[in-house]
Amino acid sequence: MRAAVLYAAKDLRIEPVPAAPLGPGEVEVRIEAGGICGSDLHYYFDGGFGTVRLREPMILGHEIAGTFARVGADVIGIKAGQRVAVNPSRPCGRCRYCQEGKQQHCLNMRFYGSAMPFPHVQGGFRDVLVCGEAQAVAVPPAMSAAQAAFAEPFAVCLHAVNRAGPLLGKRVLVTGAGPIGALTVIAARRAGALEIVATDVVDAPLAAAKRVGADTVVNVSEKDTLARYEADKGTFDVMFEASGNARALAGGFAAVRPGGVIVQIGIAGAEMSLPVNMLVAKEIELRGTFRFHAEFALAVALIGGGLVDVMPLLTATVPLAQANDAFALAADRSKAMKVQLAFG
């Protein structure tokens, strides 16, 4: 079968790889769609991010969906040809965090397309993937593979919204209007946010955030663009920082009202400094958010049930054979929001 294998920065090859054996409790999924994520872009252009570096050839990809082809022993209730969204997380289920219901912090996590462990965990940009039965979440019949491939990034945003606490009637700021920021706009609106303001330094992603529900969008490349939200110690009850940019985080402290919550979603390439005095004086709560667990099935249900619409964020679908072109397009924020690879 074919797979998108990264050997080094900008050295992505579409080449045959052996199919994995099908074991008990496992299913074989023929991949139909795979979304290019920010971490995939870091691997492709930089060979990794932060201290995580590519040390051996690795198949990229973790935003994937397809159809059942075969099932292993002990798998019941699944029909060949049924479409599924594949959860790229495979927690061990035995460590103390799994036992506490915090599977996203599993000490032995196997997350597709990750160079964090060595040997690396091979990813899902391949024609055929063998995964655990629990990872393959069946989707409604009318749900397309493209929609199903949005389940993973949307689950990230649903978990971030959970970390923020109740949003009903709240005023929300989202900094960074890329795919995760825009999906956070969708999740926050679904959770009852009264007003949502999205910021970025590029106009194209801001237009996308507006299409999916942001009330106001602000290009912060211009000076003092958030000043009107800083009056009387701040405006926003909750801020989601999705850019991973230190200036965006620091600037948000002035716009968040006393007692507000800041949820950091974006991961920075280097350590970030904080305006600690303002954090203390305004009694702001700064919370991290990491991946997801139960939210994956919820993401499938919300998208598949037509309760949210993620498709305005899909810019292009590119054949696997043209994966290098797809990565180049996905990296151009003036032209692309979400780019998916098509398999088949």
N, C-alpha and C positions, 0 to 999 in steps of 0.2 A: 504494500500500500504506500501511498505518497504521504509525506509529512514535510512541514516547514521547519527545517533544522538550522539553528543558529550556531555557527562555529566561532565567530568573533564579531565585534562591532561591524555592522554593515556587510557581514558575510553570511547571508541567509540563503540556504539552498533548498530547493524542492527536490527531494530524492526519495527513493524507496527505503522503507524500514520494515523490519519483520513485525508481523502481527503478534500481539501478546496472546498467550494461551488463555482459554476461558475456564475459570475454576468454579468451584461451588460457591453459590451466593453472588455470582457475578453475572453481568450482562454485557453483550456486545452491541455497541451503538455505532451506526453509520452516521458520521458527522455531516450535517448539511450547512450549518452556518457557524461562524466564529468571529466575535468582535475583537478588534485590536484595542487593547487597554493601554493606559499610561505606562504601566510597568513593562509591557511588551515593547513600547517605544524606547524606554530607558535601556533595556537589554539590546535592542537593535542598534541604536545610535551610540550608546556609551559602553556597552558590554556589561551593564549592571547599574546599580544605584547605591549610593552610600558605600558601605563596606561590603555589600553583596556583589560579587563579581562572578562572571561566567568562567568556569574552570574546565569545562568539557562541553562537547556539542550537546545542545539541548533543544528539544521540540518546544516551540513557544505556544502560548494560548491557554486561556482558561474561561473565556466567555463563549460557551459552546452549546449547541443543541443539535439533535438528530433524531433518528428513528431506531427502534429496537430491531436487531437482525437475528440474534440468537441469545439464549439464556442458559446459564449453567444449572447444575443440580441444586435443588432446594429453593429455586426461584419459582414463585407461583403468582398467578393473577396478572401476568404480563403477556401481551400479544405481539407477535412480529408485526412490524410496520407501524406500531404506536409511536407517536412523536413524544420526545422527552426533552426537558432542559436538564443539563448535566451540572450538578453541584461539584465544583472543582475541589472542595474541601473533603479530606478523608481523615478525620480525627481518629485517634486510637480507641477511644471509648473506655480506656482503663486508667489513664493517669488521673491525678487528683482534680485537675481542672475539668476534664470530661465528666468526672463523677459529680462535680459541683454544678454541672449544666453550663459551663463556660467553654464549650468545645472550640471556640475560635482561638483559645489560648492553649490548646493541646500541646503537651510537651513533645509529642511525636507526630505532629501534623504532617500530612503528605498533601501538599497543595499543588495542583497541576501548573507546570511551567514555572517552577521556582528554583533558583540557584542558591537559595539559602542553605539547604543541606548539601552534603556531598556523599555519594553520587547525587546529582541533581534529580529533581522530580520532573520527569518528562511531561510535556503539556499536551493540549488537546487539538492543535492544528494538524490533524491527520485524518485520513479517510475513515479509519475504523478505530474506535477506542473501547477498551475493556475496562469497566468500572464496577464498583460495588452496587448492588441492587438499590440500596438506600440513596445513592447519589443520583440516580436517574428518576427525576420527578415527572410523572406523566402530565401532559398539558391538554387543555380542551381541544376537541377535534378541529375547531376553526382557527386555532392559534398557529401562526406561521412559525417557521424555524427562525426567521429574523427576529420576531417578537420574543421567542423563547430564549434567544441568545442574549437578550437584554436582562434576563432574570438575575444574573450574577451581579452586574454593576448596580442594578436597582436595589438588590438585597443589601449591598453596602450602604446605600443611602437610607434605607428603611432602618437599619441598625443605628445609623447616626441619629436619626430622628428619635428612635427609642432612647438613646443616650441623653438627648436633650430634655426629656420629660414632656409633659402635656404641652401641646402647641395651640390648643383651642383658643381663638381670640387673640393670639400673640402677634406681635410685629417682629418680622424675621429678616435678617440680613444674610445673604449668601455671597461670600467673596470667592471669585474664581468660577466662571460660567462655562467651563468645559463640560464634558459628558457627566462627570460626577456632580458638579455644581448644578447643572440643569436637571438631572434626575433628583437631586435633593430638593429643588424647587417643586417638582411634582409630588414628592413624598410629603413635604411640609404642607402643601396645599391640601392634600388628602387628609392630613392629620388635623386640619382645621385652622391653619394660620390665617389671620385676618389680613395682613399685608406682608408682601414679600418684595424686597429690594435685592437685585443681583448686581454685582460689580465685576468688572474685568478691565483689561487694558487693550482689548481688541473688540471691535464692533461686531464682527460676525457671530461669535458665541453669545454675545449679549442679545442679538436678534433672536437666536434660538431659544434662549432663556425666556424671552418675552413671549414667544410662540407657545411655550409649554406652561405658562401661568404666572411669570413674574409680573407684578404690578408696575414696577419701575426698574429700569436698567440704567446703570451709571458707568461711564468710561472713566476710570480713576487715573488714567494717564494725564489728565488735566489737573491742575493744581486746585486744592481745596474743594474738590467735588463732593466730599462727604461732610463739609462743614455744617450744612443745614441740619444734619442729623446729630450734631454734637451739642446743640444747645441744651441748657438745663440738665447737664450731666449725661446726656445721651437719650436716644430714642428707642433702640431695639431691645426687646426682651430676650431674644436668642440670636446668636450669630453662628453660622456654619462656615468654617474656613476651609475651602476646598482647593485652594491654589498651592498650598505648601510654601507660600512666599512670606518671609519674615515681615516685610513691610505691610502686607495685607493684614496679618495677625495683629501687629502693633497698632495699626490704624483703626482696627475694629474696636479696640478697648475704649477709644474716645466716643464711639457711636453707640456703645451698649450702655444701657441705663444701670444704675445701682441695683445690685442683686440679680443682674442678668446672667445668662449662661452662654459660654463660648464652647462650641464643639469643634475640635480640630480633626478634620478628615484628611486633608492633604499631607503627604509626607515630604519633608524637605530633604534636599541633598546634603545639608550641613545642619549643625545645631542652630537653633533660633534663640535670640535674646527676647526677653519679655519686659514690658513696663510694669515691674512688680509693684511699684508704689501706687500706680493707678489700680492695679488688681486688688490691692489691699484696701485702698481708700473707698473704692466703689463696691467692695465685697462681691466681686465677680467670681463666678465659678468657671474654671477652665477644665474641660473634660476631653479625654481622648476617645477615639472610636476605632475599632479594628475589625475588619472583615464582617462576619455575620454567622448565624447558624440557623435558628428557626425562621429567620426572615426570608430565607431562600424560597421555601414553599409559599410563603405569603406573597412574595414578588410574583411567582408564577400565577397565583390565584388572582391577584389584582390586574395584571396585564391580560391574562387569558380571559378574565371575566369582563373585560372592557371597562373596568372601573378607572383605569388610567390609560393614557395614550403616550407611548414612548416613541412611536414611529416618526414623528417630526424631527427626531434627533438623528435618524439614519441618513447619512449623506450619500453613501455609495456602497454597492456590493461588487466585489472584485473577485474574479476566479483565483483559486489557489495558485495556479501556475504563474500569476502575475503578482505574487505576494510582495515583492520588493516595491513595485509601483504602489501597492496598497499602503505600505508603511510610509512611503514618501508623502502620499496624499494625507494620511492620518496625522502626520506631523505638522501639516500646514494649517494652522488655526484660522487663517483667513479664508480657507476654502472648505474645511471639513470639521464636522462634529464627531460623528461615530462612523467608522468604516468597518465593514464586515467582509470576511472572506467567504466565498461560496465553494462548497465541496460537491463532488458527484461525478 
